């Protein structure tokens, strides 16, 4: 097996499993762990994975994006802590944009009972999860529904969103970096997120640590657009400080 073939298979394994471990890949391909580390360095250089201690996560790109169903089974405990911390930033907001994705969906399930809120979202799953609440009014953005994420995109969604002035937006991303800001693979999704940034007074980013340092295809916001970033302790304190220098407070939970 050539290095190129092995790297292709390592990338396929990372995308299928959501993460690749150095020791697991070394055993599967019959090579030394250091060979796998070199392969991961090369894949990271090409922007295809993000290396972490003992392995790597796949970077979502124009050609690869995980489905909502897969996200619902990965790093759930961390995502619950992130969502719970983000809810505490609600403040006095009455109108809230909740982005597509599993972590924002978890957040809606943790909203305080008895609190009158209007939730604006493109996510069918998020809308359905709170639609029966007596305290929450749900405004679901129209448009074409993407099968992978069960969220609406297109001009109907962005035009509707542009008519609102929203107190607080909870947003996710497929990648966030100090150099390129917040990114996502699909231009149509980026357009909805970008409009949410423009239509909101306050913005909070919530995301798992593997998103940091990763860059996807379409940029929709800068790090400085956010008042707070909420992530898990997988992001080092040193790296969190670097992001805070761009403007937002960074919470590691």
N, C-alpha and C positions, 0 to 999 in steps of 0.2 A: 504494500500500500504506500503510495507516495504521500508526501506531506500535504499536498493540496487535497488529495482524496480524504485523508484523515481529518483535516480541518473542516472539510465539507460535512463529514459524518458527525464530528463534534458539535458543529453548529446545529445540525439537524436534531441531535440529542438534546441540546440546550433548549431549542424551540419546542420540542415535544414535551419535555419534562418541566419546563419553566426555569431550570437551573441545571448546570452540569458541574459535577464534583471532579476534581483532579484525580483522586484515587480511583473513583469509579471508571472514569474514561481510560485511565492508564491500564486498568485490568481488562476492560472490554476490548481495547485495541492492541493489547500485548506490547505496550511500550513503557518506558520509564516515566514517572511523574514529571520529571523535568522536561521531557519531550512535550507532554500535554501543556505544561506551563508556557513553553515557547509557542505552541500552537495558539493558545489563548491570547498571548501577547500580540501575535499577528492578527488574529480575529478582532481584537480590540483596536488595533491600529487601523483596521479597515472599517471600524465603526459598527461591527456586527454583534459584539458582546461587550459587557461591562464587567471587568474582573473584580472579584471580591476575595476575601480570605478563603482559601481552599477551593475556589471554583470561579464560576462566572454566570451572569444572567444574560439572556439574549436581549439585544436592543431592538425595539420595535421600529420598523422602517416602512418605506413606501411599499415594500414587498412582503412585509410580515407584521401581523398584528394578532395578539391573543384575543380569544373570544371572551365575552362576559362570563360564560359558563366555566371557563378555566380559571378566570380571576377569582371566582367565588370559592375556589378550593385551594388557593395559594396564600400562605402567610396570613391566615384569617385572624389569629390572635393579635398580631401586630396591627393589622388594619382596624380592628375594633378599638384598640388603644388610641390610634391616630384619630379615628372618628369621634371618640368620646372627648378627646382634648379639643378637637375643632368645634364641637357643640358648645363648649364652655366659652367660646369667643363670640357667641351669638349677640351678646350685648342687648341693646334696645331695638334691634332690627325687627321690622314688621313684614318686610318683603324680602325674600331670599331666593337667589338662584342656586339650584343644586345641579351640578354637572353630571354627565353620564359617568358610569363606572361603578365598581362594587364598593369602594370605600365611601364615596358620597352617598350611595344607597344605604349603607350601614348608618351613616350620620342621620338620615331622615328617621330611622327607627329609634333614635336616641333623643329626638327633640323633646323638650319639656312638655309634660301633659298640662292641659289647661291654658296653654299659650296660644293666642290667636295669631296665626301666621298665614301669609300667602306664599306658596311655594311655586316658583317658575322653574320648569325643567324640560329638557328634550328627551329625558329617559322614560320609556314606558314602564320599566320595572320600578323606578323611583315613584312615579306618579301612582301606580297601582298600590304600592306599599303604604301610602298615606291617604289615599282617596276616601277611605271610609271614616277618617277622623272627623269628629264634629268641630274641632278647633282649627283645622287646616283647610284653606282653599287652595286647590291645585290648578295651575294654569299649564297645560301641556302644549308645548310648541308644535306646530304642524310641520308637514314636509314629508320627504322620503325617509322611510325607516331603514336603517342599516341592520342587516341580519346579525352581524357579529356582536354588536353592542346593544341592539334594541333601543336605538335612540334616533331621533329625527334630525335631518339636516336639510339644507337647501334654502332658497330665498324666502319661502314661507316662514321658516324658523327664524332666520336672521331679521326679516322685516318685522315680524311680530315682536321680537326681542328689542329691536331698536326703538319701539314706542314706549318702553318702560324706563323708569328711573328706579333702580333696585337698591335697597339698603345694603345688602351684603351678598357677595357671590362666593360660593365654595367651589373651587375649581381643581381639577386634576390635570395630569399631562402624561404623555408617554415618555417624555424626557425633560430634564431641567438641567441647565448648565449656566455657569457664570458668563460664558462667552456668547452663547446663542439664545439664552432665555428658555422659555417653555415651548415645547414642540410636540407635534402629533403627526401620525403618518398620512392622514387623509385631509386634503384641502377643504373639503366640505365641513368636516368636523372643526378644523381650525377656524373657519369663518364663524361658526356658532360661538366658539369659545372667545374669539376676538371681540365679537359683539357683546358678549356677556361682560368682558373686561370694561368695554367702553360704557356700558349701561349701568354699571354698579358704582356706588360710592366707596364701598370697602370691599377688599378682596382677600381671601384666605386660600392658600394652596395646601392641599393635603395629599401626601403620597409616600409610598414605601421607599426606603433608602436606595434601592436598586435603580430608581429613576434618576438619581443625581449623577451628573457627569455624562449622561447619555443624551444623544441628540437624534431626533427623528427628522422627518422630511419638511414639515410645515411649521414655521414659527408663528405663534399667536400672541405672545406677551413677553415682557421683560421681567426679570426678577424684581426690579424696583417698583413694579406695578402693584406689588402685594404688601399688605401691612404685616402679615404673619405667614410663616411656613411651618407646617406641622408634619413631622416625620417620626421614624423610630430611631432607636439608639444605634442602629447599624450605620448611620451617618456619623462619622467621628465628630467630636467636639471641635477639633481644629477646622474641619471642612465646614461645619455649621457656622463657625465664626466668620469664615470667608464669605459665605452667602449673606450674613448679617451686615457686613460692610457695604453691601449694595443697597441696603435700606430696610428690609423686613426683619422683624423679630423671628428667630428660629427656635421652635420648641422640639425637643427630642424626647419622646415618651416611650 
